Amino acid sequence: MLIEESEIRDVHGISDEQKQRIRDFLQGAVYSWCKNRKDEWFAARDLLGGDNYFWQGTPMFALYKKSEEVEQAGKDAGWLLKRVINDDIRSFETKKEGLVRQYRWNGEISTPTGQGV
């Protein structure tokens, strides 16, 4: 969950099933980042860019296909990542550097009652 309240937008132009598959894919990427790079800030571009730019064969490709613009697909991925982070049981700090929203797990996990573990 995001520690600070923040706007979360919906992504249009893809089905609910496609959105869920993308969120599941992003959740896995977030878990991997938190396990392997704890205490490091990350953004959507860290999870989906660089060596991971080739989206064909992944649920992410639906975002590119809907607009066929890399920039728009990246923005949509950022909004879906923000939803994933907000819905996570772990607590994340967030900051904005330039146009990029970044996240970092603070090491805390919230229980269903809202109390940290």
N, CA and C atoms as a LAMMPS dump frame, in Angstrom:
ITEM: TIMESTEP
0
ITEM: NUMBER OF ATOMS
351
ITEM: BOX BOUNDS ff ff ff
-5.0000000000000000e+02 5.0000000000000000e+02
-5.0000000000000000e+02 5.0000000000000000e+02
-5.0000000000000000e+02 5.0000000000000000e+02
ITEM: ATOMS id mol type element x y z
1 1 1 N 0.829 -1.159 0
2 1 2 C 0 0 0
3 1 3 C 0.88 1.23 0
4 2 1 N 0.402 2.274 -0.607
5 2 2 C 1.118 3.537 -0.594
6 2 3 C 0.96 4.173 0.783
7 3 1 N 2.053 4.636 1.345
8 3 2 C 2.014 5.262 2.666
9 3 3 C 1.244 6.575 2.593
10 4 1 N 1.462 7.339 1.528
11 4 2 C 0.766 8.601 1.337
12 4 3 C -0.372 8.411 0.344
13 5 1 N -1.489 9.096 0.585
14 5 2 C -2.608 9.023 -0.343
15 5 3 C -2.204 9.672 -1.661
16 6 1 N -2.599 9.055 -2.77
17 6 2 C -2.183 9.524 -4.077
18 6 3 C -3.241 9.158 -5.111
19 7 1 N -3.343 9.969 -6.153
20 7 2 C -4.311 9.699 -7.216
21 7 3 C -3.931 8.432 -7.977
22 8 1 N -4.931 7.625 -8.271
23 8 2 C -4.733 6.422 -9.078
24 8 3 C -5.765 6.465 -10.203
25 9 1 N -5.284 6.459 -11.425
26 9 2 C -6.164 6.518 -12.585
27 9 3 C -6.382 5.126 -13.161
28 10 1 N -7.523 4.973 -13.821
29 10 2 C -7.809 3.721 -14.504
30 10 3 C -7.237 3.799 -15.92
31 11 1 N -6.93 2.668 -16.473
32 11 2 C -6.442 2.572 -17.85
33 11 3 C -7.588 2.058 -18.702
34 12 1 N -7.853 2.742 -19.811
35 12 2 C -8.951 2.386 -20.701
36 12 3 C -8.409 1.806 -22.005
37 13 1 N -9.273 1.089 -22.717
38 13 2 C -8.907 0.578 -24.029
39 13 3 C -8.426 -0.863 -24.033
40 14 1 N -8.402 -1.49 -22.848
41 14 2 C -8.097 -2.918 -22.754
42 14 3 C -9.146 -3.545 -21.841
43 15 1 N -9.319 -4.843 -21.958
44 15 2 C -10.354 -5.524 -21.18
45 15 3 C -9.951 -5.643 -19.704
46 16 1 N -10.937 -5.917 -18.872
47 16 2 C -10.657 -6.147 -17.449
48 16 3 C -9.732 -7.347 -17.258
49 17 1 N -9.914 -8.375 -18.095
50 17 2 C -9.048 -9.555 -18.014
51 17 3 C -7.601 -9.194 -18.357
52 18 1 N -7.42 -8.361 -19.387
53 18 2 C -6.066 -7.93 -19.752
54 18 3 C -5.438 -7.11 -18.624
55 19 1 N -6.233 -6.222 -18.025
56 19 2 C -5.718 -5.425 -16.898
57 19 3 C -5.288 -6.325 -15.749
58 20 1 N -6.091 -7.335 -15.452
59 20 2 C -5.751 -8.234 -14.348
60 20 3 C -4.473 -9.008 -14.646
61 21 1 N -4.329 -9.474 -15.867
62 21 2 C -3.095 -10.19 -16.238
63 21 3 C -1.872 -9.28 -16.127
64 22 1 N -2.028 -8.031 -16.541
65 22 2 C -0.925 -7.068 -16.434
66 22 3 C -0.605 -6.805 -14.971
67 23 1 N -1.63 -6.611 -14.151
68 23 2 C -1.388 -6.374 -12.712
69 23 3 C -0.692 -7.575 -12.079
70 24 1 N -1.089 -8.781 -12.443
71 24 2 C -0.426 -9.981 -11.916
72 24 3 C 1.04 -10.016 -12.35
73 25 1 N 1.292 -9.684 -13.607
74 25 2 C 2.652 -9.651 -14.139
75 25 3 C 3.493 -8.621 -13.367
76 26 1 N 2.914 -7.438 -13.173
77 26 2 C 3.623 -6.377 -12.445
78 26 3 C 3.849 -6.747 -10.987
79 27 1 N 2.878 -7.43 -10.383
80 27 2 C 3.037 -7.865 -8.989
81 27 3 C 4.253 -8.772 -8.855
82 28 1 N 4.42 -9.678 -9.811
83 28 2 C 5.59 -10.552 -9.802
84 28 3 C 6.885 -9.77 -9.941
85 29 1 N 6.868 -8.762 -10.797
86 29 2 C 8.057 -7.931 -10.977
87 29 3 C 8.389 -7.162 -9.694
88 30 1 N 7.364 -6.661 -9.02
89 30 2 C 7.564 -5.933 -7.765
90 30 3 C 8.123 -6.871 -6.702
91 31 1 N 7.565 -8.059 -6.592
92 31 2 C 8.067 -9.026 -5.603
93 31 3 C 9.54 -9.345 -5.869
94 32 1 N 9.884 -9.535 -7.123
95 32 2 C 11.265 -9.836 -7.469
96 32 3 C 12.179 -8.665 -7.103
97 33 1 N 11.753 -7.436 -7.413
98 33 2 C 12.557 -6.263 -7.08
99 33 3 C 12.775 -6.178 -5.572
100 34 1 N 11.696 -6.313 -4.814
101 34 2 C 11.79 -6.188 -3.353
102 34 3 C 12.685 -7.27 -2.747
103 35 1 N 12.675 -8.451 -3.335
104 35 2 C 13.517 -9.538 -2.837
105 35 3 C 14.986 -9.296 -3.164
106 36 1 N 15.249 -8.874 -4.381
107 36 2 C 16.62 -8.781 -4.862
108 36 3 C 17.274 -7.412 -4.707
109 37 1 N 16.467 -6.363 -4.53
110 37 2 C 17.027 -5.012 -4.474
111 37 3 C 16.38 -4.208 -3.357
112 38 1 N 16.18 -4.86 -2.221
113 38 2 C 15.546 -4.226 -1.064
114 38 3 C 16.228 -2.895 -0.769
115 39 1 N 15.443 -1.946 -0.365
116 39 2 C 15.889 -0.595 -0.007
117 39 3 C 16.244 0.274 -1.216
118 40 1 N 16.071 -0.24 -2.441
119 40 2 C 16.346 0.568 -3.632
120 40 3 C 15.033 1.078 -4.226
121 41 1 N 15.046 2.315 -4.683
122 41 2 C 13.892 2.898 -5.352
123 41 3 C 13.736 2.269 -6.73
124 42 1 N 12.483 2.164 -7.198
125 42 2 C 12.218 1.664 -8.545
126 42 3 C 11.024 2.388 -9.135
127 43 1 N 10.979 2.367 -10.455
128 43 2 C 9.866 2.938 -11.219
129 43 3 C 9.457 1.907 -12.264
130 44 1 N 8.362 2.174 -12.946
131 44 2 C 7.901 1.255 -13.99
132 44 3 C 8.999 1.007 -15.009
133 45 1 N 9.756 2.03 -15.353
134 45 2 C 10.804 1.857 -16.363
135 45 3 C 11.892 0.892 -15.91
136 46 1 N 12.113 0.793 -14.589
137 46 2 C 13.105 -0.154 -14.08
138 46 3 C 12.631 -1.595 -14.248
139 47 1 N 11.322 -1.797 -14.112
140 47 2 C 10.759 -3.136 -14.232
141 47 3 C 10.497 -3.541 -15.676
142 48 1 N 10.223 -2.547 -16.541
143 48 2 C 9.732 -2.841 -17.887
144 48 3 C 10.58 -2.275 -19.014
145 49 1 N 11.621 -1.554 -18.702
146 49 2 C 12.469 -0.961 -19.731
147 49 3 C 13.823 -1.637 -19.762
148 50 1 N 14.771 -0.979 -20.378
149 50 2 C 16.124 -1.532 -20.458
150 50 3 C 16.113 -2.908 -21.101
151 51 1 N 16.691 -3.884 -20.412
152 51 2 C 16.728 -5.249 -20.942
153 51 3 C 15.347 -5.886 -21.027
154 52 1 N 14.358 -5.312 -20.352
155 52 2 C 12.999 -5.869 -20.344
156 52 3 C 12.052 -5.127 -21.297
157 53 1 N 12.6 -4.45 -22.288
158 53 2 C 11.771 -3.652 -23.187
159 53 3 C 10.923 -4.489 -24.144
160 54 1 N 11.266 -5.738 -24.378
161 54 2 C 10.589 -6.565 -25.37
162 54 3 C 9.348 -7.184 -24.742
163 55 1 N 8.181 -6.57 -24.952
164 55 2 C 6.949 -6.965 -24.284
165 55 3 C 6.192 -8.069 -25.007
166 56 1 N 6.536 -8.366 -26.262
167 56 2 C 5.805 -9.418 -26.978
168 56 3 C 5.881 -10.713 -26.191
169 57 1 N 4.74 -11.409 -26.119
170 57 2 C 4.681 -12.66 -25.374
171 57 3 C 4.396 -12.471 -23.899
172 58 1 N 4.206 -11.219 -23.474
173 58 2 C 3.846 -10.939 -22.084
174 58 3 C 2.502 -10.216 -22.07
175 59 1 N 1.827 -10.185 -20.922
176 59 2 C 0.569 -9.438 -20.841
177 59 3 C 0.743 -7.953 -21.142
178 60 1 N 1.946 -7.414 -20.975
179 60 2 C 2.205 -5.993 -21.203
180 60 3 C 1.961 -5.576 -22.649
181 61 1 N 2.072 -6.515 -23.568
182 61 2 C 1.946 -6.192 -24.992
183 61 3 C 0.581 -5.58 -25.317
184 62 1 N -0.439 -5.911 -24.56
185 62 2 C -1.781 -5.342 -24.789
186 62 3 C -1.759 -3.82 -24.679
187 63 1 N -0.921 -3.275 -23.807
188 63 2 C -0.834 -1.815 -23.67
189 63 3 C -0.23 -1.179 -24.916
190 64 1 N 0.774 -1.809 -25.458
191 64 2 C 1.38 -1.284 -26.684
192 64 3 C 0.409 -1.398 -27.854
193 65 1 N -0.259 -2.544 -27.972
194 65 2 C -1.174 -2.773 -29.095
195 65 3 C -2.326 -1.777 -29.102
196 66 1 N -2.793 -1.352 -27.942
197 66 2 C -3.963 -0.456 -27.902
198 66 3 C -3.659 0.924 -28.467
199 67 1 N -2.421 1.381 -28.357
200 67 2 C -2.103 2.71 -28.858
201 67 3 C -0.969 2.711 -29.883
202 68 1 N -0.152 1.652 -29.875
203 68 2 C 1.034 1.532 -30.714
204 68 3 C 1.985 2.707 -30.52
205 69 1 N 1.963 3.28 -29.321
206 69 2 C 2.884 4.35 -28.942
207 69 3 C 3.608 3.906 -27.677
208 70 1 N 4.908 3.856 -27.749
209 70 2 C 5.697 3.419 -26.598
210 70 3 C 5.47 4.342 -25.402
211 71 1 N 5.434 5.643 -25.657
212 71 2 C 5.27 6.603 -24.553
213 71 3 C 3.941 6.398 -23.833
214 72 1 N 2.845 6.246 -24.584
215 72 2 C 1.535 6.037 -23.958
216 72 3 C 1.478 4.702 -23.241
217 73 1 N 2.054 3.668 -23.829
218 73 2 C 2.086 2.355 -23.181
219 73 3 C 2.845 2.441 -21.86
220 74 1 N 3.916 3.204 -21.836
221 74 2 C 4.677 3.391 -20.603
222 74 3 C 3.887 4.118 -19.538
223 75 1 N 3.13 5.141 -19.934
224 75 2 C 2.282 5.868 -18.978
225 75 3 C 1.211 4.94 -18.408
226 76 1 N 0.569 4.172 -19.289
227 76 2 C -0.455 3.225 -18.832
228 76 3 C 0.146 2.196 -17.872
229 77 1 N 1.336 1.71 -18.192
230 77 2 C 2.01 0.751 -17.314
231 77 3 C 2.277 1.381 -15.951
232 78 1 N 2.644 2.653 -15.951
233 78 2 C 2.881 3.356 -14.696
234 78 3 C 1.632 3.446 -13.835
235 79 1 N 0.488 3.712 -14.45
236 79 2 C -0.77 3.779 -13.695
237 79 3 C -1.157 2.405 -13.152
238 80 1 N -0.962 1.373 -13.95
239 80 2 C -1.277 0.023 -13.472
240 80 3 C -0.318 -0.409 -12.368
241 81 1 N 0.948 -0.022 -12.481
242 81 2 C 1.903 -0.318 -11.408
243 81 3 C 1.498 0.392 -10.121
244 82 1 N 1.067 1.62 -10.234
245 82 2 C 0.644 2.369 -9.048
246 82 3 C -0.525 1.67 -8.353
247 83 1 N -1.459 1.129 -9.129
248 83 2 C -2.585 0.37 -8.576
249 83 3 C -2.07 -0.874 -7.851
250 84 1 N -1.13 -1.585 -8.473
251 84 2 C -0.549 -2.786 -7.861
252 84 3 C 0.111 -2.434 -6.532
253 85 1 N 0.894 -1.375 -6.523
254 85 2 C 1.584 -0.94 -5.297
255 85 3 C 0.56 -0.573 -4.23
256 86 1 N -0.465 0.158 -4.603
257 86 2 C -1.485 0.588 -3.645
258 86 3 C -2.246 -0.588 -3.052
259 87 1 N -2.461 -1.644 -3.841
260 87 2 C -3.226 -2.804 -3.39
261 87 3 C -2.365 -3.843 -2.667
262 88 1 N -1.051 -3.657 -2.661
263 88 2 C -0.124 -4.608 -2.043
264 88 3 C -0.264 -4.568 -0.52
265 89 1 N 0.025 -5.686 0.148
266 89 2 C -0.035 -5.707 1.614
267 89 3 C 1.198 -5.069 2.241
268 90 1 N 2.248 -4.899 1.446
269 90 2 C 3.445 -4.227 1.944
270 90 3 C 3.26 -2.719 1.851
271 91 1 N 4.005 -1.984 2.646
272 91 2 C 3.933 -0.526 2.658
273 91 3 C 5.073 0.047 1.825
274 92 1 N 4.725 0.948 0.918
275 92 2 C 5.698 1.553 0.024
276 92 3 C 5.749 3.06 0.19
277 93 1 N 6.959 3.584 0.213
278 93 2 C 7.177 5.021 0.12
279 93 3 C 7.089 5.374 -1.35
280 94 1 N 6.79 6.621 -1.64
281 94 2 C 6.749 7.061 -3.027
282 94 3 C 7.316 8.466 -3.121
283 95 1 N 7.899 8.758 -4.26
284 95 2 C 8.396 10.098 -4.545
285 95 3 C 8.33 10.294 -6.05
286 96 1 N 8.335 11.535 -6.444
287 96 2 C 8.323 11.843 -7.867
288 96 3 C 9.605 12.596 -8.194
289 97 1 N 10.336 12.08 -9.155
290 97 2 C 11.535 12.744 -9.638
291 97 3 C 11.329 13.062 -11.104
292 98 1 N 11.229 14.335 -11.412
293 98 2 C 10.89 14.74 -12.771
294 98 3 C 9.489 14.268 -13.09
295 99 1 N 9.339 13.528 -14.153
296 99 2 C 8.03 13 -14.551
297 99 3 C 7.822 11.57 -14.092
298 100 1 N 8.773 11.025 -13.336
299 100 2 C 8.747 9.606 -12.992
300 100 3 C 8.362 9.398 -11.525
301 101 1 N 7.374 8.548 -11.305
302 101 2 C 6.973 8.151 -9.943
303 101 3 C 7.822 6.962 -9.547
304 102 1 N 8.427 7.036 -8.359
305 102 2 C 9.269 5.956 -7.858
306 102 3 C 8.7 5.413 -6.557
307 103 1 N 9.057 4.167 -6.259
308 103 2 C 8.555 3.465 -5.082
309 103 3 C 9.705 2.755 -4.375
310 104 1 N 9.522 2.551 -3.069
311 104 2 C 10.475 1.751 -2.303
312 104 3 C 9.722 1.107 -1.153
313 105 1 N 9.892 -0.208 -1.011
314 105 2 C 9.285 -0.926 0.103
315 105 3 C 9.997 -0.51 1.373
316 106 1 N 9.218 -0.161 2.397
317 106 2 C 9.827 0.286 3.654
318 106 3 C 10.061 -0.869 4.626
319 107 1 N 9.826 -2.102 4.193
320 107 2 C 10.075 -3.268 5.034
321 107 3 C 8.893 -3.689 5.884
322 108 1 N 7.797 -2.931 5.839
323 108 2 C 6.631 -3.244 6.658
324 108 3 C 5.562 -3.939 5.831
325 109 1 N 4.82 -4.822 6.512
326 109 2 C 3.69 -5.514 5.899
327 109 3 C 2.468 -5.228 6.76
328 110 1 N 1.374 -4.862 6.1
329 110 2 C 0.137 -4.592 6.814
330 110 3 C -0.74 -5.823 6.85
331 111 1 N -1.331 -6.077 7.98
332 111 2 C -2.279 -7.175 8.091
333 111 3 C -3.634 -6.703 7.614
334 112 1 N -4.589 -7.593 7.396
335 112 2 C -5.919 -7.182 6.957
336 112 3 C -6.595 -6.185 7.894
337 113 1 N -6.213 -6.17 9.151
338 113 2 C -6.813 -5.227 10.091
339 113 3 C -6.125 -3.875 10.043
340 114 1 N -5.081 -3.747 9.2
341 114 2 C -4.399 -2.479 9.043
342 114 3 C -3.231 -2.295 9.992
343 115 1 N -2.927 -3.285 10.797
344 115 2 C -1.806 -3.171 11.727
345 115 3 C -0.572 -3.754 11.089
346 116 1 N 0.55 -3.063 11.256
347 116 2 C 1.814 -3.537 10.683
348 116 3 C 2.299 -4.814 11.356
349 117 1 N 3.134 -5.535 10.651
350 117 2 C 3.712 -6.774 11.168
351 117 3 C 5.169 -6.524 11.494
